[in-house]
Amino acid sequence: MENALQPDAQHIVVLGAGLMGRLLSWRLAVAGHRVELFDAGGPGAEKSAARAAAAMLAPLAESAVTEPAVVQMGQYGLQRWPQLLSQLQSPVYFQQAGSLVLWHRQDAAEAAQFSRQLQATCRSIAGLPQPQALDAKGLAALEPTIDARFTQGIYLPDEGQLDNHQLLQALHQELQTLGVAMHWQTARNPQDFSPAPNSQGQPQWVFDCRGVGAQVQWSQVRGVRGEIITLHAPEVKLSRPIRLMHPRYPIYITPKPNGIFLIGATQIESDDNSAVSVRSALELLSAAYTVDSGFAEARIVNLVSQCRPALPDNLPSVRWLGERTLQINGLYRHGYLVAPAVLDAVLQLFESGASALAATFSLKIETTTS
């Protein structure tokens, strides 16, 4: 059933049907507005960075590679995601059983530095659960199938994850139910709605959520290549996300329902969207095998590469491109972690022109005339 338009309903165009585009279209449609969604790809989000993600919600773990603002947005997101998911008609897997950090003996120095960073973050940001150092016995209690070669680890309580593929599908179903007009394989940019939103014959608002696709209009946006392997391994019994120290980038193993595991993610400064490289596949699969030898009999479901949208400081940003055009970009590798905070801040900007949430999280609100 389509949503009932409110008396003050506005005609709103959203560009990009990745994570942010779908969330924003959904909330605006629920509020009773007339929403149109344009995307260069299809409803399965195959061309979106949102599909090539593990959707981990781990603010403390991410503090080792990002700024305090992202950690604070992540704390908000951990509380907000269950509220958002409860409003969807289709169930979406959500887990908050903490995460586990492991390392091989040769990476002990890097692990020690990681641990010091976690402790510093806990001292500077209130409300974060304290990381817990584990010995071999503690590891075995949490994850009995982990290879016996791991004798130390760090447990990060309360960190979570969700199933991003289920979420993208559930949001698509909500948009259909709400009567959102979805235009697939139809690329658009803000300049297509000229002379400006709210002029004759044009929508009243335009929200640009295209990620790397917005580079022409936002030249500072760049792509950071990430690669993920999906495995079906019903014999593997890992019950929570595992992070493994790696010389070049942290590798994670995230268990999803029905014996599915996501192994990722490389982090390469490149806008190359070609297939997963042999080097990356070998590194990711070898890392998974060292954690649990049961992965030797896993079946490779797919190998996916995608470019995550990043700005020079690797932080999200919202930009006014005219009075009624908002661009949302730079979610980088933290998309699912920060999305609820960015979403709610953007909705405040739409409703009142200002956002207390953005100020709370030091979310950049920029203005440009270009």
Helices and strands as residue ranges (DSSP letters): E 11-15, H 19-30, E 34-38, E 56-57, H 59-62, H 68-85, E 94-95, E 99-102, G 105-107, H 108-124, E 132-135, H 136-142, E 152-156, E 160-162, H 164-177, E 181-183, G 190-192, E 205-208, G 211-214, E 222-232, E 242-244, E 251-256, G 257-259, E 260-264, H 278-291, G 293-297, E 299-310, E 317-321, E 325-329, G 332-334, H 335-352, H 356-360, E 364-368
